[in-house]
């Protein structure tokens, strides 16, 4: 059985391109998640603020 080098090369190039795309997307998502967790997302009601100030 003869190996078709052109098909093998196309498959390898596509696989490498997919891996690079996933790595780049993962880095972008990691940056977004880090930013999300570093921001203060707690929502306080006005009554809670008044109670805390009394103490």
mmCIF file of the N, C-alpha and C atoms, coordinates in Angstrom:
data_MODEL
# 
_entry.id   MODEL 
# 
loop_
_atom_site.group_PDB 
_atom_site.id 
_atom_site.type_symbol 
_atom_site.label_atom_id 
_atom_site.label_alt_id 
_atom_site.label_comp_id 
_atom_site.label_asym_id 
_atom_site.label_entity_id 
_atom_site.label_seq_id 
_atom_site.pdbx_PDB_ins_code 
_atom_site.Cartn_x 
_atom_site.Cartn_y 
_atom_site.Cartn_z 
_atom_site.occupancy 
_atom_site.B_iso_or_equiv 
_atom_site.pdbx_formal_charge 
_atom_site.auth_seq_id 
_atom_site.auth_comp_id 
_atom_site.auth_asym_id 
_atom_site.auth_atom_id 
_atom_site.pdbx_PDB_model_num 
ATOM 1   N N  . UNK A 1 1  ? 0.849   -1.178 0.000  1.00 0.00 ? 1  UNK A N  1 
ATOM 2   C CA . UNK A 1 1  ? 0.000   0.000  0.000  1.00 0.00 ? 1  UNK A CA 1 
ATOM 3   C C  . UNK A 1 1  ? 0.893   1.239  0.000  1.00 0.00 ? 1  UNK A C  1 
ATOM 4   N N  . UNK A 1 2  ? 0.627   2.086  -0.975 1.00 0.00 ? 2  UNK A N  1 
ATOM 5   C CA . UNK A 1 2  ? 1.435   3.294  -1.110 1.00 0.00 ? 2  UNK A CA 1 
ATOM 6   C C  . UNK A 1 2  ? 0.808   4.434  -0.313 1.00 0.00 ? 2  UNK A C  1 
ATOM 7   N N  . UNK A 1 3  ? 1.630   5.161  0.382  1.00 0.00 ? 3  UNK A N  1 
ATOM 8   C CA . UNK A 1 3  ? 1.159   6.261  1.216  1.00 0.00 ? 3  UNK A CA 1 
ATOM 9   C C  . UNK A 1 3  ? 1.046   7.520  0.361  1.00 0.00 ? 3  UNK A C  1 
ATOM 10  N N  . UNK A 1 4  ? -0.102  8.158  0.417  1.00 0.00 ? 4  UNK A N  1 
ATOM 11  C CA . UNK A 1 4  ? -0.303  9.369  -0.354 1.00 0.00 ? 4  UNK A CA 1 
ATOM 12  C C  . UNK A 1 4  ? 0.190   10.548 0.490  1.00 0.00 ? 4  UNK A C  1 
ATOM 13  N N  . UNK A 1 5  ? 1.347   11.078 0.141  1.00 0.00 ? 5  UNK A N  1 
ATOM 14  C CA . UNK A 1 5  ? 2.014   12.105 0.924  1.00 0.00 ? 5  UNK A CA 1 
ATOM 15  C C  . UNK A 1 5  ? 1.265   13.441 0.896  1.00 0.00 ? 5  UNK A C  1 
ATOM 16  N N  . UNK A 1 6  ? 0.590   13.740 -0.172 1.00 0.00 ? 6  UNK A N  1 
ATOM 17  C CA . UNK A 1 6  ? -0.139  15.011 -0.272 1.00 0.00 ? 6  UNK A CA 1 
ATOM 18  C C  . UNK A 1 6  ? -1.296  15.027 0.726  1.00 0.00 ? 6  UNK A C  1 
ATOM 19  N N  . UNK A 1 7  ? -2.051  13.950 0.788  1.00 0.00 ? 7  UNK A N  1 
ATOM 20  C CA . UNK A 1 7  ? -3.181  13.887 1.723  1.00 0.00 ? 7  UNK A CA 1 
ATOM 21  C C  . UNK A 1 7  ? -2.658  13.930 3.159  1.00 0.00 ? 7  UNK A C  1 
ATOM 22  N N  . UNK A 1 8  ? -1.598  13.215 3.436  1.00 0.00 ? 8  UNK A N  1 
ATOM 23  C CA . UNK A 1 8  ? -1.014  13.215 4.768  1.00 0.00 ? 8  UNK A CA 1 
ATOM 24  C C  . UNK A 1 8  ? -0.537  14.618 5.156  1.00 0.00 ? 8  UNK A C  1 
ATOM 25  N N  . UNK A 1 9  ? 0.076   15.336 4.236  1.00 0.00 ? 9  UNK A N  1 
ATOM 26  C CA . UNK A 1 9  ? 0.561   16.688 4.508  1.00 0.00 ? 9  UNK A CA 1 
ATOM 27  C C  . UNK A 1 9  ? -0.607  17.636 4.786  1.00 0.00 ? 9  UNK A C  1 
ATOM 28  N N  . UNK A 1 10 ? -1.689  17.526 4.034  1.00 0.00 ? 10 UNK A N  1 
ATOM 29  C CA . UNK A 1 10 ? -2.857  18.383 4.240  1.00 0.00 ? 10 UNK A CA 1 
ATOM 30  C C  . UNK A 1 10 ? -3.477  18.108 5.612  1.00 0.00 ? 10 UNK A C  1 
ATOM 31  N N  . UNK A 1 11 ? -3.592  16.851 5.976  1.00 0.00 ? 11 UNK A N  1 
ATOM 32  C CA . UNK A 1 11 ? -4.165  16.492 7.280  1.00 0.00 ? 11 UNK A CA 1 
ATOM 33  C C  . UNK A 1 11 ? -3.283  17.023 8.411  1.00 0.00 ? 11 UNK A C  1 
ATOM 34  N N  . UNK A 1 12 ? -1.981  16.880 8.286  1.00 0.00 ? 12 UNK A N  1 
ATOM 35  C CA . UNK A 1 12 ? -1.071  17.373 9.318  1.00 0.00 ? 12 UNK A CA 1 
ATOM 36  C C  . UNK A 1 12 ? -1.122  18.895 9.447  1.00 0.00 ? 12 UNK A C  1 
ATOM 37  N N  . UNK A 1 13 ? -1.175  19.604 8.326  1.00 0.00 ? 13 UNK A N  1 
ATOM 38  C CA . UNK A 1 13 ? -1.262  21.070 8.364  1.00 0.00 ? 13 UNK A CA 1 
ATOM 39  C C  . UNK A 1 13 ? -2.565  21.501 9.022  1.00 0.00 ? 13 UNK A C  1 
ATOM 40  N N  . UNK A 1 14 ? -3.670  20.836 8.701  1.00 0.00 ? 14 UNK A N  1 
ATOM 41  C CA . UNK A 1 14 ? -4.959  21.163 9.317  1.00 0.00 ? 14 UNK A CA 1 
ATOM 42  C C  . UNK A 1 14 ? -4.933  20.882 10.817 1.00 0.00 ? 14 UNK A C  1 
ATOM 43  N N  . UNK A 1 15 ? -4.321  19.785 11.217 1.00 0.00 ? 15 UNK A N  1 
ATOM 44  C CA . UNK A 1 15 ? -4.242  19.444 12.634 1.00 0.00 ? 15 UNK A CA 1 
ATOM 45  C C  . UNK A 1 15 ? -3.403  20.469 13.392 1.00 0.00 ? 15 UNK A C  1 
ATOM 46  N N  . UNK A 1 16 ? -2.280  20.873 12.825 1.00 0.00 ? 16 UNK A N  1 
ATOM 47  C CA . UNK A 1 16 ? -1.431  21.878 13.471 1.00 0.00 ? 16 UNK A CA 1 
ATOM 48  C C  . UNK A 1 16 ? -2.151  23.217 13.555 1.00 0.00 ? 16 UNK A C  1 
ATOM 49  N N  . UNK A 1 17 ? -2.870  23.592 12.502 1.00 0.00 ? 17 UNK A N  1 
ATOM 50  C CA . UNK A 1 17 ? -3.619  24.846 12.520 1.00 0.00 ? 17 UNK A CA 1 
ATOM 51  C C  . UNK A 1 17 ? -4.714  24.815 13.592 1.00 0.00 ? 17 UNK A C  1 
ATOM 52  N N  . UNK A 1 18 ? -5.388  23.695 13.731 1.00 0.00 ? 18 UNK A N  1 
ATOM 53  C CA . UNK A 1 18 ? -6.427  23.555 14.755 1.00 0.00 ? 18 UNK A CA 1 
ATOM 54  C C  . UNK A 1 18 ? -5.834  23.662 16.154 1.00 0.00 ? 18 UNK A C  1 
ATOM 55  N N  . UNK A 1 19 ? -4.708  23.019 16.385 1.00 0.00 ? 19 UNK A N  1 
ATOM 56  C CA . UNK A 1 19 ? -4.062  23.076 17.701 1.00 0.00 ? 19 UNK A CA 1 
ATOM 57  C C  . UNK A 1 19 ? -3.643  24.507 18.029 1.00 0.00 ? 19 UNK A C  1 
ATOM 58  N N  . UNK A 1 20 ? -3.057  25.213 17.070 1.00 0.00 ? 20 UNK A N  1 
ATOM 59  C CA . UNK A 1 20 ? -2.646  26.599 17.304 1.00 0.00 ? 20 UNK A CA 1 
ATOM 60  C C  . UNK A 1 20 ? -3.846  27.493 17.583 1.00 0.00 ? 20 UNK A C  1 
ATOM 61  N N  . UNK A 1 21 ? -4.937  27.281 16.850 1.00 0.00 ? 21 UNK A N  1 
ATOM 62  C CA . UNK A 1 21 ? -6.158  28.060 17.074 1.00 0.00 ? 21 UNK A CA 1 
ATOM 63  C C  . UNK A 1 21 ? -6.705  27.825 18.483 1.00 0.00 ? 21 UNK A C  1 
ATOM 64  N N  . UNK A 1 22 ? -6.729  26.572 18.921 1.00 0.00 ? 22 UNK A N  1 
ATOM 65  C CA . UNK A 1 22 ? -7.251  26.258 20.247 1.00 0.00 ? 22 UNK A CA 1 
ATOM 66  C C  . UNK A 1 22 ? -6.371  26.833 21.363 1.00 0.00 ? 22 UNK A C  1 
ATOM 67  N N  . UNK A 1 23 ? -5.070  26.823 21.159 1.00 0.00 ? 23 UNK A N  1 
ATOM 68  C CA . UNK A 1 23 ? -4.169  27.405 22.154 1.00 0.00 ? 23 UNK A CA 1 
ATOM 69  C C  . UNK A 1 23 ? -4.398  28.907 22.260 1.00 0.00 ? 23 UNK A C  1 
ATOM 70  N N  . UNK A 1 24 ? -4.527  29.574 21.109 1.00 0.00 ? 24 UNK A N  1 
ATOM 71  C CA . UNK A 1 24 ? -4.750  31.027 21.107 1.00 0.00 ? 24 UNK A CA 1 
ATOM 72  C C  . UNK A 1 24 ? -6.084  31.371 21.763 1.00 0.00 ? 24 UNK A C  1 
ATOM 73  N N  . UNK A 1 25 ? -7.127  30.608 21.450 1.00 0.00 ? 25 UNK A N  1 
ATOM 74  C CA . UNK A 1 25 ? -8.443  30.852 22.028 1.00 0.00 ? 25 UNK A CA 1 
ATOM 75  C C  . UNK A 1 25 ? -8.422  30.601 23.532 1.00 0.00 ? 25 UNK A C  1 
ATOM 76  N N  . UNK A 1 26 ? -7.714  29.585 23.977 1.00 0.00 ? 26 UNK A N  1 
ATOM 77  C CA . UNK A 1 26 ? -7.619  29.273 25.394 1.00 0.00 ? 26 UNK A CA 1 
ATOM 78  C C  . UNK A 1 26 ? -6.931  30.403 26.156 1.00 0.00 ? 26 UNK A C  1 
ATOM 79  N N  . UNK A 1 27 ? -5.877  30.985 25.586 1.00 0.00 ? 27 UNK A N  1 
ATOM 80  C CA . UNK A 1 27 ? -5.189  32.089 26.242 1.00 0.00 ? 27 UNK A CA 1 
ATOM 81  C C  . UNK A 1 27 ? -6.109  33.303 26.378 1.00 0.00 ? 27 UNK A C  1 
ATOM 82  N N  . UNK A 1 28 ? -6.905  33.571 25.341 1.00 0.00 ? 28 UNK A N  1 
ATOM 83  C CA . UNK A 1 28 ? -7.847  34.691 25.384 1.00 0.00 ? 28 UNK A CA 1 
ATOM 84  C C  . UNK A 1 28 ? -8.929  34.441 26.439 1.00 0.00 ? 28 UNK A C  1 
ATOM 85  N N  . UNK A 1 29 ? -9.448  33.221 26.489 1.00 0.00 ? 29 UNK A N  1 
ATOM 86  C CA . UNK A 1 29 ? -10.471 32.882 27.485 1.00 0.00 ? 29 UNK A CA 1 
ATOM 87  C C  . UNK A 1 29 ? -9.898  32.945 28.897 1.00 0.00 ? 29 UNK A C  1 
ATOM 88  N N  . UNK A 1 30 ? -8.660  32.528 29.067 1.00 0.00 ? 30 UNK A N  1 
ATOM 89  C CA . UNK A 1 30 ? -8.020  32.572 30.377 1.00 0.00 ? 30 UNK A CA 1 
ATOM 90  C C  . UNK A 1 30 ? -7.915  34.013 30.857 1.00 0.00 ? 30 UNK A C  1 
ATOM 91  N N  . UNK A 1 31 ? -7.576  34.916 29.945 1.00 0.00 ? 31 UNK A N  1 
ATOM 92  C CA . UNK A 1 31 ? -7.467  36.331 30.292 1.00 0.00 ? 31 UNK A CA 1 
ATOM 93  C C  . UNK A 1 31 ? -8.831  36.891 30.698 1.00 0.00 ? 31 UNK A C  1 
ATOM 94  N N  . UNK A 1 32 ? -9.881  36.526 29.969 1.00 0.00 ? 32 UNK A N  1 
ATOM 95  C CA . UNK A 1 32 ? -11.227 36.996 30.286 1.00 0.00 ? 32 UNK A CA 1 
ATOM 96  C C  . UNK A 1 32 ? -11.710 36.456 31.634 1.00 0.00 ? 32 UNK A C  1 
ATOM 97  N N  . UNK A 1 33 ? -11.439 35.193 31.922 1.00 0.00 ? 33 UNK A N  1 
ATOM 98  C CA . UNK A 1 33 ? -11.869 34.595 33.189 1.00 0.00 ? 33 UNK A CA 1 
ATOM 99  C C  . UNK A 1 33 ? -11.115 35.233 34.351 1.00 0.00 ? 33 UNK A C  1 
ATOM 100 N N  . UNK A 1 34 ? -9.819  35.472 34.176 1.00 0.00 ? 34 UNK A N  1 
ATOM 101 C CA . UNK A 1 34 ? -9.030  36.116 35.220 1.00 0.00 ? 34 UNK A CA 1 
ATOM 102 C C  . UNK A 1 34 ? -9.569  37.519 35.506 1.00 0.00 ? 34 UNK A C  1 
ATOM 103 N N  . UNK A 1 35 ? -9.902  38.240 34.460 1.00 0.00 ? 35 UNK A N  1 
ATOM 104 C CA . UNK A 1 35 ? -10.459 39.586 34.629 1.00 0.00 ? 35 UNK A CA 1 
ATOM 105 C C  . UNK A 1 35 ? -11.811 39.517 35.337 1.00 0.00 ? 35 UNK A C  1 
ATOM 106 N N  . UNK A 1 36 ? -12.633 38.538 34.994 1.00 0.00 ? 36 UNK A N  1 
ATOM 107 C CA . UNK A 1 36 ? -13.955 38.391 35.611 1.00 0.00 ? 36 UNK A CA 1 
ATOM 108 C C  . UNK A 1 36 ? -13.833 38.126 37.109 1.00 0.00 ? 36 UNK A C  1 
ATOM 109 N N  . UNK A 1 37 ? -12.927 37.222 37.494 1.00 0.00 ? 37 UNK A N  1 
ATOM 110 C CA . UNK A 1 37 ? -12.813 36.874 38.902 1.00 0.00 ? 37 UNK A CA 1 
ATOM 111 C C  . UNK A 1 37 ? -12.102 37.950 39.721 1.00 0.00 ? 37 UNK A C  1 
ATOM 112 N N  . UNK A 1 38 ? -11.334 38.798 39.080 1.00 0.00 ? 38 UNK A N  1 
ATOM 113 C CA . UNK A 1 38 ? -10.662 39.866 39.803 1.00 0.00 ? 38 UNK A CA 1 
ATOM 114 C C  . UNK A 1 38 ? -11.554 41.080 40.035 1.00 0.00 ? 38 UNK A C  1 
ATOM 115 N N  . UNK A 1 39 ? -12.650 41.194 39.309 1.00 0.00 ? 39 UNK A N  1 
ATOM 116 C CA . UNK A 1 39 ? -13.547 42.320 39.512 1.00 0.00 ? 39 UNK A CA 1 
ATOM 117 C C  . UNK A 1 39 ? -14.511 42.005 40.646 1.00 0.00 ? 39 UNK A C  1 
ATOM 118 N N  . UNK A 1 40 ? -14.978 43.056 41.302 1.00 0.00 ? 40 UNK A N  1 
ATOM 119 C CA . UNK A 1 40 ? -15.929 42.898 42.399 1.00 0.00 ? 40 UNK A CA 1 
ATOM 120 C C  . UNK A 1 40 ? -17.319 42.782 41.798 1.00 0.00 ? 40 UNK A C  1 
ATOM 121 N N  . UNK A 1 41 ? -17.896 41.603 41.869 1.00 0.00 ? 41 UNK A N  1 
ATOM 122 C CA . UNK A 1 41 ? -19.204 41.371 41.253 1.00 0.00 ? 41 UNK A CA 1 
ATOM 123 C C  . UNK A 1 41 ? -20.325 41.331 42.273 1.00 0.00 ? 41 UNK A C  1 
ATOM 124 N N  . UNK A 1 42 ? -20.027 41.659 43.516 1.00 0.00 ? 42 UNK A N  1 
ATOM 125 C CA . UNK A 1 42 ? -21.071 41.613 44.529 1.00 0.00 ? 42 UNK A CA 1 
ATOM 126 C C  . UNK A 1 42 ? -21.975 42.829 44.383 1.00 0.00 ? 42 UNK A C  1 
ATOM 127 N N  . UNK A 1 43 ? -23.248 42.584 44.483 1.00 0.00 ? 43 UNK A N  1 
ATOM 128 C CA . UNK A 1 43 ? -24.237 43.653 44.390 1.00 0.00 ? 43 UNK A CA 1 
ATOM 129 C C  . UNK A 1 43 ? -24.841 43.825 45.771 1.00 0.00 ? 43 UNK A C  1 
ATOM 130 N N  . UNK A 1 44 ? -24.718 45.021 46.292 1.00 0.00 ? 44 UNK A N  1 
ATOM 131 C CA . UNK A 1 44 ? -25.241 45.285 47.617 1.00 0.00 ? 44 UNK A CA 1 
ATOM 132 C C  . UNK A 1 44 ? -26.496 46.132 47.508 1.00 0.00 ? 44 UNK A C  1 
ATOM 133 N N  . UNK A 1 45 ? -27.390 45.873 48.406 1.00 0.00 ? 45 UNK A N  1 
ATOM 134 C CA . UNK A 1 45 ? -28.598 46.679 48.491 1.00 0.00 ? 45 UNK A CA 1 
ATOM 135 C C  . UNK A 1 45 ? -28.301 47.892 49.360 1.00 0.00 ? 45 UNK A C  1 
ATOM 136 N N  . UNK A 1 46 ? -29.105 48.906 49.219 1.00 0.00 ? 46 UNK A N  1 
ATOM 137 C CA . UNK A 1 46 ? -28.886 50.111 50.014 1.00 0.00 ? 46 UNK A CA 1 
ATOM 138 C C  . UNK A 1 46 ? -29.063 49.830 51.504 1.00 0.00 ? 46 UNK A C  1 
ATOM 139 N N  . UNK A 1 47 ? -29.979 48.955 51.874 1.00 0.00 ? 47 UNK A N  1 
ATOM 140 C CA . UNK A 1 47 ? -30.191 48.650 53.286 1.00 0.00 ? 47 UNK A CA 1 
ATOM 141 C C  . UNK A 1 47 ? -28.977 47.938 53.874 1.00 0.00 ? 47 UNK A C  1 
ATOM 142 N N  . UNK A 1 48 ? -28.297 47.105 53.092 1.00 0.00 ? 48 UNK A N  1 
ATOM 143 C CA . UNK A 1 48 ? -27.114 46.427 53.583 1.00 0.00 ? 48 UNK A CA 1 
ATOM 144 C C  . UNK A 1 48 ? -25.994 47.436 53.840 1.00 0.00 ? 48 UNK A C  1 
ATOM 145 N N  . UNK A 1 49 ? -25.863 48.437 52.994 1.00 0.00 ? 49 UNK A N  1 
ATOM 146 C CA . UNK A 1 49 ? -24.842 49.441 53.187 1.00 0.00 ? 49 UNK A CA 1 
ATOM 147 C C  . UNK A 1 49 ? -25.077 50.222 54.478 1.00 0.00 ? 49 UNK A C  1 
ATOM 148 N N  . UNK A 1 50 ? -26.325 50.568 54.768 1.00 0.00 ? 50 UNK A N  1 
ATOM 149 C CA . UNK A 1 50 ? -26.635 51.308 55.968 1.00 0.00 ? 50 UNK A CA 1 
ATOM 150 C C  . UNK A 1 50 ? -26.344 50.488 57.218 1.00 0.00 ? 50 UNK A C  1 
ATOM 151 N N  . UNK A 1 51 ? -26.659 49.222 57.195 1.00 0.00 ? 51 UNK A N  1 
ATOM 152 C CA . UNK A 1 51 ? -26.422 48.363 58.361 1.00 0.00 ? 51 UNK A CA 1 
ATOM 153 C C  . UNK A 1 51 ? -24.939 48.221 58.645 1.00 0.00 ? 51 UNK A C  1 
ATOM 154 N N  . UNK A 1 52 ? -24.120 48.116 57.617 1.00 0.00 ? 52 UNK A N  1 
ATOM 155 C CA . UNK A 1 52 ? -22.694 47.945 57.803 1.00 0.00 ? 52 UNK A CA 1 
ATOM 156 C C  . UNK A 1 52 ? -22.047 49.224 58.331 1.00 0.00 ? 52 UNK A C  1 
ATOM 157 N N  . UNK A 1 53 ? -22.551 50.369 57.947 1.00 0.00 ? 53 UNK A N  1 
ATOM 158 C CA . UNK A 1 53 ? -21.978 51.628 58.384 1.00 0.00 ? 53 UNK A CA 1 
ATOM 159 C C  . UNK A 1 53 ? -22.227 51.890 59.866 1.00 0.00 ? 53 UNK A C  1 
ATOM 160 N N  . UNK A 1 54 ? -23.281 51.317 60.424 1.00 0.00 ? 54 UNK A N  1 
ATOM 161 C CA . UNK A 1 54 ? -23.603 51.550 61.832 1.00 0.00 ? 54 UNK A CA 1 
ATOM 162 C C  . UNK A 1 54 ? -22.602 50.873 62.749 1.00 0.00 ? 54 UNK A C  1 
ATOM 163 N N  . UNK A 1 55 ? -22.009 49.778 62.324 1.00 0.00 ? 55 UNK A N  1 
ATOM 164 C CA . UNK A 1 55 ? -21.114 49.021 63.192 1.00 0.00 ? 55 UNK A CA 1 
ATOM 165 C C  . UNK A 1 55 ? -19.777 49.639 63.290 1.00 0.00 ? 55 UNK A C  1 
# 
